[in-house]
Amino acid sequence: MGHVGKEIMQFVSSLSPESLVVINGLFTVPARSGMLPTALEIRVRKIFCINGRFPSIPYILNEDTIQSNQMGTS
């Protein structure tokens, strides 16, 4: 896995869950053991925030959604 800069991590961390983003990257099969054979991850090259929030979209995060999303990310 490549090095992720501090500025990029700050930018991504500042995005709300409702943010609309465009991601340029490559799909790869995770090298970690214990992952499903059909699991994929995105090696992000570029990320653009199109709109920071859409307050009119009914978006609810529950504990199952958060855990499911974290299992597929590093």
N, C-alpha and C positions, 0 to 999 in steps of 0.2 A: 504494500500500500504506500502511496506517495505521501509526502509531507503536506500538511494543511497549514496555511499561514494563519497567524493570529487575526489579521484583518478579515479574512474570509469567515473564520469561525464567529467573530463578533457580528458580521453582517447576517449570517444564517441564523444565529441565535436571536437576533432582533426581530426576525420575521414572525408574524402571528400565524396560528394554525389556519386562519382563513385567507392568508396571502395567496395570490395567484402568481405562480412563478413559471418560468420557462427554463428547462434544464437541457444543456448540451452535454452529452456524455456517452459512455459505452456500457451496455449490459454485459455483466460478467457473472460467472458461476462463483459463489463464495468459496474460498479456500478453507474455511473453518470446518472442523468436524462437527457433527451433530446437526448440520443444516439439512433440510429436505433436499433431495436430489433435483427437485424442480424449482428450488429457490434461485432467485436472481437478485443482484444488486446493481446499482448504477454507479459507475466511476465518473463522478461529475467533473467536467472540464470547465464549464461556465454555468453560472446561474444568474438569471435576470428576474427582478421583482417587477411584475407588470402592474399589480395593484396591491397595496399593502393590506387592505381589508375589504370585505364585502359584508357589512353588518346585516344586510337583508337576507343573507343565505342562512337558513336554519342549520347550524353546524354544532353538533353536540359531541364532546369528547367524553367517553366513559372509560373506566379502568380497563376493560377488555380491549378496546380500540388502541389505547396507549400501549399496552403490553404486546399486542399483536404487531404494532408498528415497530416497537423497539426490538423485537426478535429478529426482524428482517434488516436491521441496520446495525452499524458498528458504533 
